[in-house]
Amino acid sequence: MIVGLAILVASPARADDASPLTGLVDVAAQRLQIAEPVAAVKWTTHVAIEDRDRVEQELAKMAADASARQIDPDYVTRVFGDQIRATEGIEYSRFADWKLNPGEAPGESADLSASRSAIDDLNQAMLNQVVDNWDLLHSPACPAQLDTATNGVIGARRLDALYQRALALATRSYCQQ
């Protein structure tokens, strides 16, 4: 599981880089894909999907990082809040699948530390992408560039319908005018 997680995080999508937002959308997709091992751990250890304390800590950290980099912490909190909700949605979907098909449920899984470390790294990569693309994210060109990037990442990562919906939720607050 840990080896697969490292490969997942280290492998950027080979999407059409026609949009400057492809890197940001791809990191968001990579972060969503970590929902699989996280859901497996939570399922096997009977832990709740939503961890309000962890969410509040992560959002506070990202807001502080945004302030330190002189970008709007409210915007960053909104973006990361959407990402977290999308990830939780995937986890709930997996729990429903496993409840309805117990034979497909995971037996054993690693602890959350590897996944959380990968999430922390991806959060920083996302924040870097937000900083690098700040002007575009706040311009009239953003929606078209976001569509191009999203379509490229969906194709490159071969995201199924669940992940496409999750990616739409995760990226819904990117464009601000």
C-alpha positions in Angstrom: 0.0 0.0 0.0 2.8 2.5 0.9 4.7 1.7 -2.3 1.6 2.3 -4.4 0.9 5.5 -2.5 4.4 6.8 -3.3 4.1 5.9 -7.0 0.6 7.6 -7.1 2.0 10.8 -5.6 5.1 10.8 -7.7 3.4 10.2 -11.0 2.0 13.4 -12.5 -0.7 13.0 -15.1 0.5 13.2 -18.7 -2.2 15.7 -19.5 -2.2 18.2 -22.3 -0.4 21.1 -20.8 -2.4 23.5 -22.9 -3.6 25.1 -19.6 -1.4 26.7 -17.0 -3.9 25.2 -14.4 -3.1 21.6 -15.4 -0.6 21.3 -12.6 -3.0 22.5 -10.0 -5.9 20.3 -11.2 -3.6 17.3 -11.4 -2.4 17.8 -7.8 -6.0 18.0 -6.7 -6.7 14.7 -8.5 -3.7 13.1 -6.9 -4.9 14.2 -3.5 -8.4 12.7 -4.3 -6.8 9.4 -5.1 -5.4 9.1 -1.6 -9.1 8.8 -0.5 -8.8 5.1 -1.4 -6.1 4.0 1.1 -7.5 6.4 3.7 -11.0 4.9 3.4 -9.5 1.4 3.6 -7.8 2.3 6.9 -10.9 3.9 8.3 -13.0 0.9 7.3 -10.7 -1.7 8.8 -10.2 0.3 12.0 -13.8 1.4 12.4 -12.9 5.1 12.4 -15.3 7.8 11.3 -14.8 9.3 7.9 -15.1 12.9 9.1 -12.4 14.0 11.5 -13.4 17.6 12.4 -10.3 18.2 14.5 -8.0 17.2 11.7 -9.9 19.3 9.2 -9.8 22.4 11.4 -6.1 21.9 12.0 -5.4 21.5 8.2 -7.5 24.5 7.2 -5.9 26.6 9.9 -2.4 25.5 8.7 -3.2 26.3 5.1 -4.7 29.7 6.0 -1.5 30.5 8.0 0.6 29.3 5.0 -1.4 31.5 2.7 -1.0 34.5 4.9 2.7 33.9 5.1 2.8 33.8 1.3 0.7 37.0 1.1 -2.4 35.5 -0.5 -6.0 35.5 0.7 -6.4 32.9 3.5 -10.2 32.9 3.1 -9.8 31.9 -0.6 -7.3 29.2 0.3 -9.5 27.9 3.1 -12.4 27.7 0.7 -10.4 25.8 -1.9 -9.0 23.3 0.6 -12.4 22.9 2.3 -13.8 21.9 -1.1 -10.9 19.5 -1.6 -11.6 17.9 1.8 -15.4 17.6 1.2 -14.7 15.9 -2.2 -12.3 13.5 -0.5 -14.8 12.6 2.1 -17.4 12.0 -0.6 -15.1 9.4 -2.2 -14.6 7.8 1.2 -18.4 7.6 1.9 -18.8 6.1 -1.6 -16.3 3.4 -0.8 -17.9 2.7 2.6 -21.2 2.2 0.8 -19.7 -0.1 -1.8 -18.1 -2.2 1.0 -21.3 -2.3 3.1 -23.3 -3.5 0.0 -20.5 -5.9 -1.1 -18.7 -7.1 2.0 -16.5 -9.5 -0.1 -14.9 -6.4 -1.7 -14.1 -4.7 1.6 -10.4 -4.4 2.5 -9.1 -6.9 4.9 -6.0 -5.2 6.2 -4.4 -1.8 5.5 -1.5 0.4 6.5 -2.0 3.1 9.1 -2.9 6.6 8.2 0.6 8.1 8.7 1.8 7.4 5.1 -1.4 8.8 3.6 -1.4 11.8 5.9 2.3 12.5 5.0 1.4 12.3 1.3 -1.7 14.6 1.8 0.6 17.1 3.6 3.0 17.1 0.7 0.2 17.5 -1.8 -1.3 20.3 0.2 1.9 22.2 -0.1 2.1 21.4 -3.9 -1.4 22.7 -4.3 -0.7 25.9 -2.4 2.4 26.4 -4.6 0.2 26.0 -7.7 -2.3 28.5 -6.3 0.4 31.0 -5.6 2.0 30.5 -9.1 -1.4 30.9 -10.8 -3.0 33.5 -8.5 -3.6 36.1 -11.3 -5.1 33.6 -13.6 -7.3 32.1 -10.9 -8.7 35.6 -10.4 -9.2 36.5 -14.1 -12.0 36.2 -16.6 -9.8 33.5 -18.4 -10.0 31.2 -15.5 -13.1 29.2 -16.3 -12.0 28.2 -19.8 -8.5 27.4 -18.5 -9.9 25.3 -15.7 -12.2 23.4 -18.1 -9.2 22.6 -20.3 -7.1 21.5 -17.4 -9.9 19.4 -15.9 -10.6 17.6 -19.1 -6.9 16.9 -19.7 -6.4 15.5 -16.2 -9.6 13.4 -16.4 -8.4 11.9 -19.6 -4.8 11.4 -18.5 -5.7 9.9 -15.1 -8.7 8.0 -16.6 -10.9 9.2 -13.8 -14.2 7.4 -13.5 -17.6 9.1 -12.9 -17.1 9.2 -9.1 -13.7 10.9 -9.4 -14.9 13.3 -12.0 -17.7 14.5 -9.7 -15.2 14.7 -6.8 -12.8 16.7 -9.0 -15.6 19.1 -10.0 -16.3 19.7 -6.3 -12.7 20.0 -5.4 -12.1 22.7 -8.0 -15.4 24.6 -7.9 -13.9 27.6 -6.0 -10.8 28.0 -8.0 -12.0 30.7 -10.3 -12.7 34.0 -8.5 -13.4 37.3 -10.3 
